[in-house]
Every structure is written in C-alpha cells, then in structure tokens.
C-alpha cells in the first residue's frame, strides 16, 4: 500500500517549535508568495482563470504538506480558505464539499475499529494464535505471518496500526525462539511487516485510506468490485515481495526455533467479544454490498457509533478523541475539496 499516515494528535509541534518556528513561517510565506505569482501569470491556452487559481492553491497545499511548515490539518483549512478567496470555486460551500464526502467519515469509522481492536487485545490474540501453530518451523512462522495479513486487514484497517501491534508480538516470539536481533529470520519478518503488510491492505477496499480515497475519486466502486480488480495484481506483488524477502534472507529459514512456552489459552474478555461482533458485523456488510448497495462508509459509521456507545462499545468518547487524530480527517476532506475543484475547473 502507498504510504499511509498513522493518526497523529494534530498538534503540529513537528517543525514548529523553538527556533524552527521562524523557518517554518518563512517557508509558508515563500510558498504563499509563489502561489500568488502563479495566479498573476497569464493563463496557459485552454485553461480557465478559475483553473489557474485552483492549480496555484494546489501548489501551495502540496508545498505545505511536503515541508510540514505548518500543521497538516491547518494546511487543510488554508486550502478551503484559499479556494474561496482566490475565486477558484464559486463559494465557501463548494470549498467545503470534501467535508460532506462519505470517504472522510469512512476514515473515522475504520480508524475507530483499529483503535478498539488494538485496545481490547483482540489483534494480539489473533497474532499469537498464528504464532502458536508454527511448531518451531521458521518457514511456518513466515508463512503464517503472511497469511495473517488479510485477516487482520479486516480487523485492523490501518496498516501502520497492524505493524505496531505485530512488531511487538513477533519481537517477543523471535526472542523466545532464540533468534537474535539482526539475524536473517528477524530481518525477513520485519521487512514483511513493513512492506508486504501494506500491500495486503490495498487488496481490500476497506483496507486503508488509499484504496477508499482512490475509489471515491474515480466515482465509487463496490467492495466486491474493488476486490475483483485488485486481488490479482496486488496478490502477485505480495507473492513476489514475499519470495524476494525469503530468497534474500534464506539462511534464516534453516534449522528450528526454540519451542514457545505453551501457556494457557485465556478466554475471550467481554471487551474482545463485543469488539469482534461489531467488527465482523461491519465486515459482513462490506462483503455483501452487492446485495444492499450501501456505501462502504455506512457500515464504518455504524461500527464507529457502536464502538463508542455506552454499554455496548469498548471505547469512551475521551479515548476515541485521544486516539483518533483529527488531523487525518481535515487532510482527507480538504484533499477531496481540492480534487473536486481541480476537476470542475478543468485544471
């Protein structure tokens, strides 16, 4: 999957603290001046004045997002303001159109699912389930890791969240198996977690931000339709990547691992059961979209509501606010507004 940002707290402290604040302001001012110059230049043949202004705003947004001169969420607000004041769109309502797109609310839903699955301990339980069944075989350990990616993609749509949980689990497994850090097997496992894991996300429409945003920009596509289109090319990429990692670090797959301690299987906690039921319910609605024709955002919103509903869910509103990272919402919504402006203006 393409680079996917994990939720942040939107504080914007990166690049904007201490002495770097003046540097950030200088970069922002320089980019704003460049945007104004682009608007003032003669429009290329065939491009409307509105299209030229939207392109200038796009250049400003890309520059601000790439340099982190100001917080990413604030850049999103700058996009809305600049589109309106420059005349790139007819008015503020059009500039805010991305905030009414279902995909922005899908983002809230799937990240809430990931937060709940991680907090309840369900994801770690699933990972350990696979680990217990490798029976000391490095090849089985690697193979089960790869097989766990599609399953965990349904439970944890954020690839970065999955990696954060699985790294912890597999570090423990490798330590218990007597595999030193930096050994070929450890490198193979960590490479798969950081790369193949993301490819698995793109096979499924609800596997992350990138596929859902792409589907929205091309006019919408069903869950099953996306799977039919992506399972072959991304499945091939996943298999090729896994094979290359295996060949590069094949020395680590010889021999046996030390046996993992058996331990007693703990029963599912009420929090895990509720999280599992809600997540499987959302996944079931995604899988059957050919029957009910619901937008993928609707099951995500239903799951979001259930997971924070007192007495039903597993997250308090305070935990949701702290873990979600609202900057992601503002970046995605403003990106959709900009994309719509680019299309409507002919840019």
PyMOL commands that set and color helices and strands:
alter all, ss='L'
color gray80, all
select helices_A, chain A and resi 20-40+49-67+72-86+92-95+97-100+102-120+122-132+138-155+159-176+184-203+209-217+223-248+250-253+270-287+289-292+296-308+317-324+327-344
alter helices_A, ss='H'
color red, helices_A
deselect
rebuild
show_as cartoon
